[in-house]
Amino acid sequence: MDDITARALELVEESFIAASGPGGQNVNKVATAVQLRLDVFALRLEPAVFHRLKALAGSRMTARGEIVLTARNFRTQEANREDARARLTELLEQAQVEPKKRAKSRVNRVGKTERLKSKKARGTVKANRGKVDW
């Protein structure tokens, strides 16, 4: 775990909410779903990392810069807490990975002439599709 992820797990706020789904009567009695809130601005991320995180988070990021994750897949609070923290960690780690630059493809001279020939042939086919004048 890197520095940013460790700092994020310290700053995260947890709240437990009532969950739907499996659990029988336990669902009605115990708030098993966990909701994590993380203020992204408190992390002091680099601008590039912040923009990648914003794009990855999508609708999970609020206008105030908070990431809100809800985990309700499991029947216990502890399992849901671990699931939410794992998802948050994965999101932060993905944001820190810089995408590779796309290398421009280079076409040689023969490739260029072949491409232009095929374009010319296609153009003549389309030009000959007009109305026939008897």
N, C-alpha and C positions, 0 to 999 in steps of 0.2 A: 504494500500500500504506500503510495507516495504522499508527499507533504500536503498537497491540495485536498486529497481524499480524506486524510486524517483530520485536517482542519475542518472539513465539511461535516464529518461525523460528530465533531465536538459542537458545532453551531446548530445542528439540526434540532428542530422542535418536534416532539412526538405527541400525538393525541389519539386516543382510542375512541372509535365510533361503533355504533351498532352495525353489524354486517348482515347481508342477506346470504342466502345459499345454504350449504350443508351445515349441520350442527344440531338439528332437532330443537328441543326446547331451550337448549343452551344458547341459541342465537338470541332468544328473547330476553335472556337474563344477563348475559355478559357481553360487553362491548369488545369484540375480538378483532375487528378490523383496525388497522393502524393507518394514520395519516401523517406523513412526514412533511415538514415545511422547512425549506432551506433558503435563506436570503443570499442570493448569488452575489450581490454587491459587497457583502461582508467578506467574501472570499478573496477579493482584490485580484481577480483574474486578469491576464493579459487580454487586450482587445480581441485578438484573433481567437483565443480560446473561448472567450465570452460569446462571440458571435456563433462559433460552432456549437456551443452548449445551447444557445438560444434556438438554433435551428433543430438540434436533436430533441430538445425538450418539447418543442411545438406547443400544443395547447396546455401542457402541464406547467408552463411558466406563466405567471400572472403578469399584469401590467406593472406591478410594483417590484418585479424582479425576484419573485419567490417561486421556487419549484415546489409543486405540491404532488406528492406521490401517495397513492392509496393502495394498500395491500389487503386483500380479503380472501385470498385463495385457500387459506388453511383454517382449521378450527380453533387454534390457540393463538393468544396474543403474541407469544414468544416466536412462533413460527412465522407469523405475519410480519413481525418486527424485523426478523432476519431477512425475509424476502424483500421487504421495502428497502432495507439498508443495502442489500446486495444489488438491487436495481439502481439505486442512487449511485453506488460506487461504480457500476458499469457505465452509467451515463457520463459521469465525470471523467472516467478513463478514456472513453471514446472521444470526448471533446478535446482531450489533450493531444490526441494523435493527429499530426498534421498530414493532410492528404497529399499524395504524390502529385507533382506537376505533370500535366499531360505533355508528352513529347510530340511535337509536330511530325506528321508523317512526311517523308520526302519521296517524291516521285521522280524517276529518272526521265531523260529526254524521250526515250522510246515509249514509256508509259504515258507521257503527256500527249505525244502524237496519236497514240492509239485511242486515248480518251477523246481527243478532239475529232478523230475520224468517226467514232461511234456517235458522238453528238451531232455531227453533220449528217450522218445517215439517218438518225432519228428525226432530225429536222426536215429532211426531204420527204420522209414517210408522212409526217404530219402535214407538210405543205401540199402533198398530193391528195389529201383527203377532201379537198373542197368540191364544190359542185362541178359536174362535168358540163362543159359548154359544147354542144353539138354544132 
